[in-house]
Amino acid sequence: MSMFDSLIFCKFGLFGGLTVNPIIEALNCVTGWDVDRNEFFKIGERIFNLKRLYNTRLGISRKDDTLPPRMLTQRKGGGTNELPPLNIMLNEYYKYRGWDEFGIPTHEKLKELRLESYLE
C-alpha cells in the first residue's frame, strides 16, 4: 500500500479489480523504468520503513502501537470472550518486519533495503 499511496492511485480501484501488474506497467511506461514485481514490493517496503524511522525519531514507540481501548478491555459481543494478546502480536509483527523489540527497523533491515545512510 505504500507504493499505491506514493503513486497516488485511488484505493477504490482495488474494488474495481485493479491489481499490481497494471500499476507496475503504468509506472514503467510513465518513468521509463523497468521495475518488476519484486522491486516494486521492495520499494514499498523501503517507503514503509522510512516512514517508521521518521516516526520513531519523532518519539513514536511501541507504546503507540496499540488498539482502541474497547478492543483491549471489552469481552462481551463478537465471536470470542478472549482479548487479543497485543504484546505477543506486536513481537511477531516487529519480527516479521525486521524491527527490534521497540519497533525500530534494525541495522540489518536497513542494509537489506539499501537504506544504510539512515543508520544512526
N, C-alpha and C positions, 0 to 999 in steps of 0.2 A: 504494500500500500504506500510505502514511502516513494517509490518510483511513480506510482499512479498520481499521488499528490504533487510531486515535483513537476510532472509533465502537464499538470492542470487538466487531467481528464475528469469528467463528471462521473461520480460513482454510480449514478443512476444507470450508466451504460452497462454496468455489471448485470442489472436486472433485464437488460435487453439482449444479453448474450455476449457482450464484449469480453474477449479473452486476451491473454497475454500476447499471443502471436501477432495479432494485428497491431497491437500497441508497439511491439518491437519493430515491426515492419515500418510503421509510421515514423518512429524515432529514427531509424536508419535512413529513410527517404529524406526526411527534413534536415538531418545533420550531416549526412554523407558518411556516417559511421557504419561499422559492421559488427554491431553488438548481437551476441547470441543469447539464448535464454539464461545460461549460467552467468554470464557477465551482467545481464540485466538484473538478475536477483542479487548478485554481489554488489552492484551499485546501490540498490535499495538497502542492503544491509549496511553499507558504508554510511548512507544518509541516516539510517536509524541510530547507528552507534554514535555518529557525530552529534545528533540531537541529544542523545543520552549524556554524552560528555559535557555538552554545553549546560544541560540542566543540572548535572551533578556539581559543576563548577559554580553554579548559582545557589547551591545549597540543597537541591533536591536529593533525597536519600531514600533508603529502604522504608523509613517511616512514612513516606509519602506514597509508596506503592501499596495501596490498601483498597479495600472495598467499602461501599457505603455502610454506615453503622448498622442499618437494618439487616443487611445480609450477614453481618457478623454477630448479631445478637438474637434475631427473631428465629424461633424454632418452629412456629406454627405455620401451616399452609405449605403449599408446594408439594414436592414429591418425597421429601425426606425430613426427618427431625434432626439431622446432623448439620452442624455448622461446618463451613469449609475450613480445611486445615491450611490457613493462609500462609503461615511460615514455611510449611513443607512445600506448598505450591510455589512460593517465591524462590526457595532454594533451587527447586527443579527448573524453574523458568530462567533464573540467572545462570545456572549451569548450562542450559541449552543455548542461551545467548552468548556464552563465553565471557560472562561478567563475574566479578568476585562476589563475596557474600554481602557486600554493601550495595550491589547493583551498579558497579563501575566497570566498564569494559577493561579486561585485563590487557597487559602488555602483549601477550601472545595474540589476542584477538585483534588488537590494533595493528600488529605486524602482519597478520594474515590478511587484513583488509587494506594493507599499504597505507596506513594512517600513522606511521611512526613519528611524523612531525608533531603529532598531538600528545605524545608521551610526556608526562611531567617528570 
